[in-house]
C-alpha cells in the first residue's frame, strides 16, 4: 500500500467520523429537549465520568489519555449544543 492509498483510507474514516459526529450532536439536541422538559440539568458529571471509564476501558493503554481528551471535548461540544436548544 502506498501513501496515497493510506490517505484515501484516512479520508474514508474521516467521512464516517463526521457523519457520526453530526448524528451525535443531533441526538444531543434531543437529549437537551428531554432534559429541559423534565427540569434535568444539562451537565451530569457522574454520567460523563461513567462514559469516560467505560470507553477508556475499551482501548489500548497508550490511547487511554487520547480517548479521554477526545471525549472531554465531545462532552463540551455536546453541552454547548444542548444549552442552545
C-alpha positions in Angstrom: 0.0 0.0 0.0 1.4 3.4 -0.9 0.9 6.8 0.8 -2.0 7.9 -1.4 -3.9 4.7 -0.7 -3.3 5.2 3.1 -4.5 8.8 2.8 -7.7 7.6 1.0 -8.3 5.2 3.8 -8.0 8.0 6.3 -10.3 10.2 4.2 -13.0 7.4 4.3 -12.6 7.1 8.0 -12.9 10.9 8.4 -16.2 10.8 6.4 -17.6 8.2 8.7 -16.4 10.2 11.8 -18.1 13.4 10.5 -21.3 11.5 9.9 -21.2 10.0 13.4 -20.3 13.4 14.9 -23.4 15.0 13.2 -25.6 12.2 14.5 -24.2 12.6 18.0 -24.8 16.3 18.0 -28.4 15.9 16.8 -29.0 13.3 19.5 -27.5 15.8 22.0 -30.2 18.3 20.9 -32.9 15.7 21.6 -31.4 14.9 25.0 -31.5 18.6 25.8 -35.1 18.9 24.9 -35.9 15.9 27.1 -33.8 17.4 30.0 -35.5 20.8 29.7 -38.9 19.3 29.6 -38.1 17.3 32.8 -36.1 20.0 34.5 -32.9 18.0 34.4 -29.6 19.8 34.4 -27.6 19.7 31.2 -24.3 18.9 32.9 -24.1 15.5 34.6 -20.6 14.9 35.8 -21.4 11.5 37.1 -22.7 10.4 33.7 -19.6 11.8 31.9 -17.2 10.0 34.3 -19.2 6.8 33.7 -18.8 7.2 29.9 -15.1 8.0 30.2 -14.5 5.0 32.4 -16.3 2.6 30.0 -14.7 4.0 26.9 -11.1 4.1 28.2 -11.5 0.5 29.3 -12.0 -0.4 25.6 -8.8 1.0 24.2 -5.2 0.1 24.4 -3.3 1.6 27.4 -1.3 4.0 25.2 -4.6 5.5 23.8 -6.5 6.0 27.1 -5.4 9.6 27.5 -6.2 10.4 23.9 -9.7 8.9 24.2 -10.3 10.8 27.4 -9.2 14.1 25.8 -11.4 13.3 22.7 -14.5 12.6 24.8 -13.9 15.6 27.1 -14.0 17.8 24.0 -17.1 15.9 22.7 -18.8 16.4 26.1 -18.0 20.1 26.0 -19.4 20.4 22.4 -22.5 18.4 23.4 -23.2 20.7 26.4 -22.8 23.7 24.2 -25.2 22.3 21.7 -27.6 21.4 24.4 -27.5 24.9 26.0 -28.6 26.4 22.7 -31.8 24.3 22.4 
